[in-house]
């Protein structure tokens, strides 16, 4: 018997985890180690090399995580807020 074709599931908006850091940020190493420990995938963005993107997203300090889902972006500033976000979404 031929395999039945199933209708494609509606595409879920893909979640992107952007981590804005700087080369001199001491807390950035802390959060990167934590994310590695948690197995969290993220895109590392050096704020000084992506000034326009940083400005557009209102990035004022590092580390800042920006979670992009569809056309919505949510910011988490600082190690503790980023950790809380990751821990609440890794269940």
C-alpha positions as CSV (number, residue, x, y, z in Angstrom):
1,X,0.0,0.0,0.0
2,X,1.2,3.5,-0.8
3,X,2.1,5.7,2.2
4,X,-0.6,8.3,2.8
5,X,0.5,11.8,2.5
6,X,-0.1,13.8,5.6
7,X,-0.9,17.5,5.4
8,X,2.1,19.6,6.5
9,X,1.8,20.9,10.0
10,X,1.6,24.7,10.3
11,X,5.1,26.1,10.6
12,X,6.0,27.1,14.2
13,X,7.7,30.4,14.4
14,X,11.3,29.5,14.9
15,X,12.9,30.8,18.2
16,X,16.2,32.5,17.9
17,X,18.4,33.1,20.9
18,X,20.7,36.0,20.3
19,X,23.4,36.7,22.9
20,X,24.9,40.2,22.7
21,X,28.3,40.4,24.3
22,X,31.5,42.5,24.2
23,X,35.1,41.5,24.2
24,X,35.7,43.1,27.6
25,X,32.5,42.0,29.4
26,X,33.4,39.9,32.5
27,X,29.9,38.5,32.9
28,X,29.7,37.3,29.3
29,X,32.1,34.5,30.0
30,X,29.9,33.5,33.0
31,X,26.7,33.4,30.9
32,X,28.4,31.6,28.0
33,X,29.6,28.8,30.4
34,X,26.1,28.6,31.9
35,X,24.5,28.3,28.4
36,X,27.0,25.6,27.5
37,X,26.2,23.7,30.7
38,X,22.5,23.9,30.0
39,X,23.0,22.8,26.3
40,X,21.3,26.0,25.2
41,X,22.0,26.9,21.5
42,X,22.5,30.6,20.9
43,X,23.9,33.0,18.3
44,X,26.7,35.0,19.7
45,X,26.8,38.6,18.5
46,X,29.6,41.0,19.4
47,X,27.8,44.3,20.0
48,X,30.7,46.4,18.9
49,X,30.9,44.6,15.5
50,X,27.1,44.8,15.0
51,X,26.4,48.4,16.2
52,X,23.4,49.0,14.0
53,X,21.6,45.8,15.1
54,X,22.5,46.6,18.7
55,X,21.2,50.1,18.3
56,X,18.0,48.9,16.6
57,X,17.3,46.4,19.4
58,X,18.2,48.9,22.1
59,X,21.1,46.9,23.5
60,X,22.7,49.1,26.3
61,X,24.8,46.6,28.2
62,X,26.3,43.1,27.9
63,X,25.3,40.4,28.3
64,X,21.9,40.8,26.8
65,X,19.9,38.0,25.4
66,X,17.3,38.7,22.8
67,X,14.7,36.0,22.1
68,X,13.1,36.4,18.7
69,X,9.9,34.4,18.0
70,X,8.2,35.3,14.7
71,X,8.2,39.1,14.7
72,X,8.4,39.5,18.5
73,X,11.6,40.1,20.3
74,X,12.0,39.9,24.1
75,X,15.1,41.2,25.9
76,X,16.8,39.8,29.0
77,X,19.5,42.0,30.4
78,X,22.2,40.6,32.8
79,X,23.3,37.2,33.9
80,X,20.5,36.6,36.4
81,X,17.7,37.5,34.0
82,X,19.2,35.4,31.2
83,X,19.7,32.4,33.6
84,X,16.1,32.7,34.8
85,X,14.8,32.7,31.3
86,X,16.9,29.6,30.3
87,X,15.9,27.7,33.4
88,X,12.2,28.4,33.0
89,X,12.4,27.3,29.3
90,X,14.5,24.1,29.8
91,X,11.9,22.0,31.4
